[in-house]
Amino acid sequence: MKDELDSTELLVAIEKACEYLYAPEGSLSEGQREKIRNHFQQLFQWMDGSYHLELLLEPGEFDWQSFYQALRQFFPQFAWLKAQTEEPKYGRQMYRFDFVPLVFHKSGFPFAVHLEDSLAQQFAMTSAEALKHGEQLMQELAEQNFSSERKPKKVLPPIKKAEKKTQEVASSVDLVQKEEIKQETQSKARLRAVNQKLEMVIEKLELSMLYSGIQYFSQEHKEENDWDKRIKISLREYTYLLQKGKFLEQMWNLNGELVNKTEKMTVTGNKLVYERDQVKQIKANLSARDIHFVIYECQVIESRAKVHARPWFRKPYVKLMKMDYDNLLGKAAYFDLLQGESSLLEKMVREQKDAPAKNAEEVG
């Protein structure tokens, strides 16, 4: 290595990435942090689980600090260890950035080192798609922070000291303004990329919720003899299902308002007409009185369920009757169905509002 630009201790960087991964579950306790440190200290005694990114750049100016900061922002599941330069190769500048790609698992020890799985988890894509997307994103970030070599400065005639000082100050102000504009442009570009990715993920999620709700109610549900059997589910799943049940009435009301808004709108073939007809048939089997009764049913299920808290890495769980579990599944499926339809209706309303403005622009 020619120069070490920045470095973070291995266990410190890993702990920070684990803290990000565990955030949806809560905050890490000191005991949990100690287990993380012990686990990865033993792991890295026998193997080097780190990866590195290499950049070969043409002669020019590279803002490695902004680039390194962007890497940490867009790849938060990577524990970033080191930024350094190597001896130039083939007349090109050489930069190297070391990292450990981490992934979160729900069973066993929750943190593991795996590049493809880490990318897939960060970008909500398949491993192949995520790997391609990650490479493209890194390349775009590198291009944003690189400028080609400047032309040689012109030789100026001698000037007075006062004039020289004034020019230097003006030049410094100009450089600061250019840097601010550059940073603002980069921030907007990153924000657009994040928003576009987020919109795609949300749209896929909303449609999947709509289809999963339709599929659930399309299945035949028979009365089972073991309805009073006690079953065990994770506390996370139980909380997730119960929350959907409790907010079902609010989603019902919101969905009703959107249906009224879109009743007079023209619905064409590309607006999921068949799926909306299926949703209408399912909703016709449930009355507003049934929806108002949902909160009481959830309270009854809560009173019968028993929560078992366990130490960390041995997941907490809930014991409840199979009848209650099936009841929660039905409520959650109905919530997903309504939310999926509501998202579709909201999109139709937005498109209807945007249409006149777009037509006006085209005419202009």
Secondary structure, 3 states (H helix, E strand, C coil): CCEEEEECCHHHHHHHHHHHHHHHHCCCCHHHHHHHHHHHHHHHHHCCCCEEEEEEECCEEECHHHHHHHHHHHCCCEEEEEEEEEEEECCEEEEEEEEEEEEECCCCCCEEECHHHHHHHHHCCCHHHHHHHHHHHHHHHHHHCEEECCCCCCCCCCCCHHHHHHHHHHHHHHHHHHHHHHHHHHHHHHHHHHHHHHHHHHHHHHHHHHHHHHHHHHCCCCCCCCCCCEEEEEHHHHHHHHHHHHCHHHHHHHHHHHHHHHCCCCCCHHHCHHHHHHHHHHHHCCCHHHHHCHHHHHHHHHHHCEEECCCCCCCCEEEEEHHHHHHHHHHHHHHHHHHHHHHHHHHHHHHHHHHHHHHHHHHC
